[in-house]
Amino acid sequence: MRIMVQGTSSSCGKSLVTTALCRIFTEDGYKVCPFKSQNMSLNSYVTDEGLEMGRAQALQAFACKIKPKAYMNPILLKPTTDRKSQVIILGKPYKNMDAREYFNFKKSLREKIKEIYNEIEKKYDIVVIEGAGSPAEINLKEDDFVNMGMAEIANSNVILVADIDRGGVFAFIYGTYMLLEENERKRIKGIIINKFRGDKSLLMSGIEKIENLIKVPVIGVIPYIDIRLEDEDGIVELYTEYKGKIKVSVIRLPRISNSTDFNPFLFDEDVSLNYADDPEEIEDADIVIIPGSKNTIEDLRWLKKKGFYKKLKEHKGIIFGICGGYQMMGKVVIDEEGWETKKGDHEEGLNFFECVTYLKGEKTLRNVEGIAFGKKVKGYEIHMGETENNKNPFVEIHSEGKVFYDGDMKDFKYFGTYLHGIFDSGEFREEILNMVRKKKGLEYKKSEEFYIKREEELSKLSKIFRENVDVDYIYEIMKKDD
């Protein structure tokens, strides 16, 4: 069996609906696999095999209680500039392409996608397929294998998700439906209205009218809920949550990557997590984090131009760099092979560390475990380049039977590491936060492992979905496909 989730727009909730269905079918005893043929996102994950995939599909795999595999997201596009993306095929970097070049190239990928999908169907009871953007993007429909083109490949019925929070939900539904071809419309078997606030009874007249217009039932209205799970591209709705006396401020770089690194702080009751667009926003932060970047040199230049450089130099609290952010904290970043900008381009770093980064060679992709401050940490590396002359590494990495040392540290104020997911470790996050609590005269607190909180959120999502969506109807339309 299979079902496809498409949306009337980006960020309407396709990923979380897909995640909910993955968890529900798994709870009901089925062997389930998520699938998204093509994903554009700077939030990525590294599998046990050292392959890169979209973070949303990794979350969906966890919802299915299976290990993430690159075939769940065979094509990943990671924007490097406004016009170019790195194309990753089955977990491995292929090349950087602009939109026109990729549009021509994708014609050759359809058969590969079909082949991968067919193999997945042989291994699992149910495949939950996610679309991208909107199926009504008529300029992109040629050679499509992401939305209705993917539904055709899989011969799948479709649930259409619409976001009422942004307004115009019925226009989104009707416009999307009417822009599709007749054979495509026939695949849409149900509508889910997402992010509803207020009294559902006031929505009923609109639901009745849209059902009469398109002859497709609305099978659920999901309330606006506080679910702390990463969506397709967390950068879309990075938000500030003020609830505690400790302020953690993440600089919102233009090409920020792996913003999911900071989700664990949402579960520490005395922490306020802030995403800073302006240097003034980090002034009173206890911890400032410079996150990963898909274009380290350009984001470093942006950081200086915006005035963050001066504020960081004056800052009294902890400054923590992850991946590209760590590279920026050194003396210089040199693009030796033209991976991000042009060959030989370079930019002076923030000079918190003596290290030098050379962007060269193959991309490093690996899952690792280790020790930091005597606490167990686990995460993954996903970066271009090598960093040399790191004087005081604080993370001892264990990988493939070898031990090596990662990152840099200075004065117990400046920290840098390549390890994405380092804050997922409750013990390590607790250690860093207790440094701040000690300084502020606050009571020490414990931090839980992120995977435990993630499981709690997945169970919460499943429960809310079952209460507000006709899951029996979804089973019915899946069984009719077989």
C-alpha positions in Angstrom: 0.0 0.0 0.0 1.0 3.6 -0.5 -0.3 7.1 0.0 1.1 10.5 -1.2 0.9 13.8 0.7 1.0 16.9 -1.4 0.5 20.5 -0.5 -1.1 23.7 -1.8 2.2 25.5 -1.0 5.6 25.1 0.6 5.5 25.0 4.5 1.9 24.1 4.6 2.7 21.0 6.8 3.3 18.2 4.3 6.3 16.9 6.2 4.6 16.7 9.6 1.5 15.1 8.0 3.8 12.6 6.4 5.6 12.1 9.8 2.2 11.6 11.6 1.1 9.0 9.1 4.4 7.2 9.3 4.1 6.9 13.1 0.3 5.9 13.0 0.8 3.1 10.5 3.9 1.9 12.5 1.8 2.0 15.7 -0.8 -0.1 13.9 1.7 -2.8 13.2 2.8 -2.1 9.6 6.3 -2.0 8.2 6.5 1.6 6.9 8.9 3.6 4.8 8.9 7.4 4.1 9.9 8.6 0.6 10.5 11.9 -1.0 12.0 11.8 -4.5 13.5 15.3 -4.4 14.1 17.6 -1.5 15.5 21.1 -1.4 16.8 21.8 2.0 19.8 22.9 4.0 18.8 20.7 6.9 20.4 17.4 6.2 21.4 14.2 8.0 24.1 11.6 7.6 23.2 7.9 7.6 25.2 5.1 9.2 26.6 4.4 5.7 28.0 8.0 5.5 25.4 9.2 3.0 23.5 12.5 3.1 19.7 12.9 3.0 17.1 15.4 4.0 16.6 15.8 7.7 12.8 15.7 7.4 13.0 12.2 5.9 15.4 11.1 8.7 12.7 12.3 11.2 10.1 10.3 9.3 12.3 7.2 9.4 12.5 7.7 13.2 8.7 7.9 13.2 8.7 4.5 11.5 11.2 3.2 14.1 13.7 2.4 11.4 17.1 3.7 10.5 17.3 6.6 8.0 18.5 5.5 4.5 19.5 7.6 1.6 17.0 5.9 -0.7 14.2 7.5 1.3 15.4 10.8 -0.3 17.3 10.0 -3.4 17.8 13.6 -4.6 18.7 16.4 -2.3 19.3 19.9 -3.5 21.3 22.2 -1.2 21.3 25.9 -2.2 24.8 27.4 -2.2 23.8 30.8 -3.7 20.5 32.4 -4.9 21.0 30.7 -8.3 23.0 27.5 -7.6 22.5 24.3 -5.6 24.7 21.3 -4.8 23.0 18.2 -6.3 23.3 15.1 -4.1 22.2 11.8 -5.6 21.6 8.8 -3.3 23.6 10.5 -0.6 26.6 11.5 -2.6 27.5 15.0 -3.9 27.2 15.0 -7.7 27.9 18.6 -8.8 26.8 22.2 -8.3 24.2 23.3 -10.9 22.2 26.4 -11.6 18.4 26.1 -12.0 18.4 25.9 -15.8 21.2 23.2 -15.9 19.3 21.1 -13.3 16.0 21.5 -15.1 17.6 19.9 -18.2 19.5 17.3 -16.2 16.4 16.1 -14.2 14.9 14.5 -17.4 17.5 11.7 -17.0 16.5 11.0 -13.3 12.9 9.9 -13.7 13.7 6.3 -14.5 16.2 6.1 -11.7 13.5 7.4 -9.2 11.1 4.8 -10.5 13.6 2.0 -10.1 14.4 3.1 -6.5 10.8 3.5 -5.5 9.8 0.0 -6.9 12.6 -1.6 -4.8 11.2 0.2 -1.7 7.7 -1.1 -2.3 9.0 -4.7 -2.3 10.5 -4.2 1.2 7.7 -2.4 3.1 4.0 -2.8 3.7 3.2 0.9 3.3 5.1 3.7 1.7 4.2 7.3 2.7 5.3 9.6 -0.1 5.8 13.3 0.3 5.6 15.9 -2.5 7.5 19.2 -2.7 6.2 22.7 -3.0 2.9 22.6 -4.9 1.7 20.2 -7.7 0.2 23.3 -9.4 3.6 24.9 -10.2 2.8 24.7 -13.9 6.2 26.0 -15.0 7.8 23.0 -13.4 5.5 20.2 -14.4 7.5 19.1 -17.4 9.3 15.8 -16.6 8.0 16.1 -13.0 8.8 13.2 -10.7 8.2 15.1 -7.4 4.4 15.7 -7.2 1.8 14.3 -9.6 4.6 12.8 -11.7 5.6 10.8 -8.6 2.0 9.9 -7.9 1.9 8.5 -11.4 5.1 6.5 -10.9 3.8 5.0 -7.7 0.2 4.8 -8.9 -0.8 6.5 -5.6 -3.8 8.3 -4.4 -3.1 11.8 -2.9 -4.0 13.7 0.2 -3.8 17.5 -0.3 -2.7 19.6 2.7 -3.6 23.3 2.9 -2.4 25.9 5.5 -5.2 28.0 6.9 -2.9 30.1 9.1 -1.5 32.1 6.1 -5.1 33.0 4.9 -7.0 32.2 1.7 -7.1 28.5 2.4 -10.1 27.8 0.2 -8.6 29.7 -2.7 -5.4 27.7 -2.3 -7.4 24.4 -2.4 -9.6 25.4 -5.3 -6.7 27.1 -7.3 -4.4 24.1 -6.9 -7.2 21.6 -7.9 -8.3 23.6 -10.9 -4.7 24.0 -12.3 -4.3 20.2 -12.4 -5.1 18.0 -15.4 -8.2 15.9 -15.1 -6.2 12.6 -14.6 -4.3 14.4 -11.8 -7.4 15.6 -10.1 -8.7 12.1 -9.9 -5.8 11.1 -7.7 -6.8 13.6 -5.0 -9.0 11.7 -2.6 -9.0 13.9 0.5 -8.1 17.4 1.8 -6.5 18.2 5.2 -6.7 21.8 6.5 -3.8 22.5 8.8 -2.9 25.0 11.5 -6.4 26.0 12.4 -7.0 28.3 15.3 -10.5 28.9 16.8 -13.9 27.3 16.7 -14.2 24.6 14.0 -17.9 25.1 13.7 -17.3 28.5 12.1 -15.3 26.7 9.3 -18.0 24.2 8.4 -19.9 26.4 5.8 -16.6 26.9 3.9 -15.8 23.2 4.0 -19.2 22.3 2.6 -18.8 24.8 -0.2 -15.3 23.7 -1.2 -16.5 20.0 -1.1 -19.3 20.9 -3.5 -17.0 22.8 -5.8 -14.3 20.1 -6.2 -16.2 17.0 -5.1 -13.3 15.9 -2.8 -14.0 15.5 1.0 -12.2 17.4 3.7 -11.0 14.5 5.9 -9.5 16.5 8.7 -8.9 19.9 10.3 -5.7 19.9 12.4 -5.4 22.6 15.1 -2.4 24.9 15.4 -0.3 22.9 17.8 3.1 23.3 19.5 4.9 20.2 18.2 8.6 20.5 18.6 9.7 18.5 15.6 11.7 19.8 12.7 9.7 20.6 9.6 11.0 20.3 6.0 13.2 23.3 6.3 13.3 24.7 9.8 14.7 28.0 8.4 11.2 28.9 7.2 9.8 29.4 10.7 12.8 29.8 13.0 11.3 31.6 15.9 12.2 33.0 19.3 10.8 31.4 22.4 11.1 33.5 25.6 10.5 31.4 28.7 13.7 31.3 30.7 16.5 33.2 32.3 19.2 31.8 30.0 19.3 33.3 26.5 20.7 31.2 23.7 21.0 33.3 20.6 21.7 31.7 17.1 22.8 34.1 14.4 20.5 33.6 11.5 23.0 33.4 8.6 21.6 33.9 5.1 22.6 30.3 4.2 22.2 28.7 7.6 22.3 24.9 7.5 21.3 22.3 10.0 19.3 24.7 12.1 17.9 21.5 13.7 21.1 21.5 15.8 19.4 23.8 18.3 16.0 22.2 18.7 17.2 20.5 21.9 17.3 23.8 23.7 13.5 24.0 23.3 13.2 21.3 26.0 15.2 23.1 28.6 12.7 25.0 30.7 14.9 27.9 31.7 16.3 28.6 28.2 15.0 31.2 25.8 16.1 30.3 22.2 16.4 33.3 19.9 17.4 33.6 16.2 19.1 36.9 15.6 18.9 38.9 12.5 20.5 42.0 14.1 23.6 42.4 16.2 21.7 44.1 18.9 19.8 40.9 19.5 22.8 39.0 20.8 23.9 41.7 23.2 22.3 40.2 26.3 22.7 36.6 25.2 24.4 34.1 27.6 25.4 31.9 24.7 25.8 33.0 21.1 25.9 30.3 18.5 27.4 30.7 15.0 25.6 27.9 13.1 26.6 25.9 10.0 26.5 27.5 6.6 26.3 26.2 3.0 28.6 29.1 2.0 31.0 29.9 4.8 32.9 32.6 3.1 29.9 34.6 1.9 28.1 34.2 5.2 31.3 35.3 7.0 31.3 38.4 4.9 27.6 39.0 5.6 28.3 38.6 9.3 30.9 41.4 9.2 28.9 43.7 7.0 25.9 43.4 9.4 28.0 44.4 12.4 28.0 41.0 14.2 31.9 41.0 14.1 32.1 43.9 16.5 29.4 42.6 18.8 31.0 39.2 19.0 34.4 40.7 19.9 32.8 42.7 22.7 30.6 39.8 23.9 31.0 38.7 27.5 29.2 35.3 27.3 30.0 32.0 25.6 30.5 31.9 21.8 30.0 28.5 20.2 30.6 27.7 16.5 29.3 24.6 14.7 30.7 23.4 11.4 30.8 26.5 9.2 30.5 28.7 12.3 33.6 26.9 13.7 35.5 27.6 10.5 34.5 31.3 10.7 36.0 31.5 14.3 39.5 30.7 13.0 42.1 33.0 11.3 41.1 32.5 7.7 38.9 30.4 5.4 40.4 29.6 2.0 38.4 28.2 -0.9 41.3 26.3 -2.6 39.2 24.5 -5.2 36.2 26.8 -5.7 33.7 24.7 -3.8 31.6 27.7 -2.5 32.8 30.8 -4.2 35.7 30.8 -6.7 39.0 29.1 -6.7 41.5 30.7 -4.4 39.0 33.0 -2.8 39.5 33.6 0.9 38.3 35.6 3.9 39.8 36.5 7.2 38.1 34.8 10.1 37.0 36.2 13.5 40.4 35.2 15.0 39.0 33.6 18.1 41.2 30.6 17.3 44.5 30.1 15.5 43.1 27.4 13.1 43.0 27.8 9.3 40.3 26.1 7.1 41.0 25.0 3.5 37.9 24.2 1.4 39.2 21.3 -0.6 38.9 17.6 -1.3 35.8 15.4 -0.9 33.0 16.2 1.5 33.3 14.6 4.9 30.2 12.6 5.8 30.2 10.4 8.8 28.3 9.5 12.0 30.5 9.7 15.1 30.5 9.2 18.9 32.9 10.7 21.4 33.6 12.4 24.6 33.5 16.2 25.4 34.2 17.4 29.0 33.9 13.8 30.1 30.4 13.5 28.7 29.3 11.2 25.9 28.3 12.9 22.7 27.0 11.6 19.4 26.4 13.3 16.1 27.5 13.6 12.5 30.0 15.5 10.4 28.9 17.0 7.1 31.4 19.6 5.7 33.7 20.5 3.0 37.4 21.2 3.8 40.0 20.6 6.4 40.8 22.7 9.5 44.4 22.8 10.6 46.3 24.1 13.7 43.4 23.7 16.1 45.4 24.2 19.3 43.0 23.0 22.0 40.4 20.5 20.7 37.8 19.6 23.3 35.9 16.7 21.6 37.5 13.2 21.4 35.9 11.4 18.4 35.7 7.7 18.1 35.1 6.6 14.5 35.8 3.3 12.6 38.1 2.1 15.4 40.2 5.3 15.4 40.4 8.1 17.9 40.9 11.7 16.8 40.3 15.2 18.1 37.9 17.7 16.9 37.2 21.4 17.4 38.9 24.1 19.4 38.4 25.9 22.7 39.8 29.0 24.4 39.3 30.4 27.9 36.2 28.3 28.4 34.4 31.1 26.5 35.1 30.2 22.8 34.1 26.8 21.5 34.1 25.3 18.0 33.3 21.9 16.6 32.4 20.1 13.4 29.9 17.9 15.3 26.3 18.5 14.3 23.9 17.2 16.9 26.3 17.8 19.8 23.5 19.5 21.8 21.3 16.4 21.4 23.4 14.9 24.2 21.6 15.7 27.4 24.8 15.5 29.5 26.8 17.8 27.2 24.0 20.4 26.9 23.6 20.2 30.6 27.3 20.9 31.1 27.3 24.0 28.9 24.1 25.4 30.4 25.3 24.8 34.0 28.4 26.9 33.2 25.9 29.7 32.5 23.8 28.9 35.5 26.8 29.0 37.8 27.8 32.4 36.5 24.2 33.8 36.9 23.7 32.3 40.3 21.0 29.9 39.1 20.1 26.5 40.3 21.8 23.6 38.4 19.4 21.6 36.2 19.5 18.3 34.3 18.9 18.1 30.5 17.3 15.1 28.9 18.5 13.3 25.8 16.9 14.7 22.7 15.9 11.4 21.2 13.7 10.7 24.3 11.9 14.1 23.9 11.6 13.4 20.1 9.8 10.1 20.8 7.4 12.0 23.2 6.7 14.6 20.5 6.0 11.9 17.9 3.5 10.2 20.2 1.9 13.5 20.8 1.7 14.2 17.0 0.1 10.8 16.4 -2.5 11.3 19.1 -3.5 14.8 17.8 -3.7 13.5 14.2 -5.9 10.5 15.1 -8.2 12.9 17.0 -8.6 15.3 14.1 -8.2 13.3 10.9 -10.3 10.4 9.5 -7.5 7.8 9.5 -9.9 5.0 8.6 -10.7 6.8 5.4 -7.0 7.0 4.5 -6.7 3.2 5.0 -9.7 2.8 2.7 -8.2 4.8 -0.2 -4.9 3.0 0.2 -6.5 -0.4 0.0 -8.4 0.6 -3.1 -5.1 1.3 -4.8 -3.9 -2.3 -4.3 
